Amino acid sequence: MKPENSTADPETDLFGNSLLPMKNPRGRKAYAKSRANQKLGVDLRAGGMTHGEIATVPGCEEKTLRKYYTKGYSI
């Protein structure tokens, strides 16, 4: 006896309908850390800006700024 899903086409769902690409991907996009943003953050911090002000420059939250940019660097 064969399992039911062994003959299923990977391009169809359980009802035999063809799969369509998702229109809007779910969830928030991951933050992309870059060397340029890292250097900019260090320079802005040296200039006297707060973490909250620096976070608005690359377009991230203050929590994200601390998560990605404080390891080994003094932002």
C-alpha positions, 0 to 999 in steps of 0.5 A, spaced: 500 500 500 502 506 497 502 512 502 497 517 499 502 523 498 507 519 494 503 521 487 502 528 489 504 533 484 509 538 488 505 544 484 498 542 487 495 543 494 491 537 497 485 539 493 489 538 487 489 546 485 495 549 483 499 553 488 500 560 487 506 565 489 504 569 496 502 576 494 505 579 501 510 575 504 508 574 512 512 577 517 517 583 518 523 583 513 529 581 517 534 587 518 540 587 514 546 589 517 551 593 513 558 595 514 557 602 512 551 603 517 556 600 522 561 606 521 555 611 520 553 609 527 560 609 531 561 616 527 554 619 530 555 616 537 562 620 537 558 626 535 554 626 541 547 623 538 543 618 543 541 611 541 534 613 539 537 618 534 542 614 531 536 608 530 532 613 526 538 614 521 538 606 518 531 606 519 531 601 525 528 601 532 533 602 538 533 595 540 535 593 533 541 598 533 543 595 540 542 588 538 546 588 531 551 594 533 554 594 540 558 587 540 565 589 539 563 596 538 561 602 542 555 605 539 
